[in-house]
Amino acid sequence: MEFMLDTANITEIKKYGAFLPLAGVTTNPSIIKKEGEMNFFKHMQEIRSLIGKERSLHIQVVAQDYEGMMEDARAILENVDQDVFVKIPTTPEGLEAMKELKKQGVNVTATAIYTKFQAYLAIAAGADYIAPYFNRMENLNIDPREAISEMAAEIARTNSSTKILAASFKNVAQVNAACECGAQSATMGVDIIAAGTTLTSVQNAVDTFTTDWESVYGRGKRISDLCIYQWN
Ligand code: E4P
């Protein structure tokens, strides 16, 4: 699965990008709000320079009408770079914008997906990624597991190159479920990554390995120290 960070925080991207097999970074206007007022394009450029062109950067339009979305998309592409995945809410106006942007060869991520029908439309419109909102679907009593499985089935049926970028997670189990239901990608906040990578049992196991090793070779001795020791 492709792991993406759902944040615009530079410190978080640096810290988590150092150890994650990071596939990309996603943002939306609510995520931008958390960073406070900023030079938007400069900030997005900074994220791009951190993650490089080999990882995807997904930036959402703010306008709700077709013309406005197209202008937002143009502004993003001109002021950040042409490789950005323009995130477009899957509304009637958004679908119109997706079709036009795909005609122009722009990378598109269809977002704000709560239903299978929205997903099927976005797949047919040629979106590169579709972003079903896992936790928000659960809150509406829509089963995201069933929906994502069917989205994956539709992609297979239509031999589409669209990928499922599952989003809106509140815990690690939801991410696992999205992956197991066929999502090729998932974007999540660093709270989820932290929860999934800092288990006490794992640290205890690693501590025991260190203690056992040091009981034989001495405190602070590493395997690399043994080479030096043997050469001397
Ligand atoms: C993807 O980028 C979505 O905008 C995001 O994951 C939504 O998450 P939320 O439901 O926590 O706001």
Boltz pocket constraint, residues with backbone or C-beta under 6 A from the ligand:
constraints:
  - pocket:
      binder: B
      contacts: [[A, 6], [A, 26], [A, 27], [A, 28], [A, 30], [A, 111], [A, 131], [A, 133], [A, 135], [A, 136], [A, 167], [A, 168], [A, 169], [A, 187]]
      max_distance: 6.0
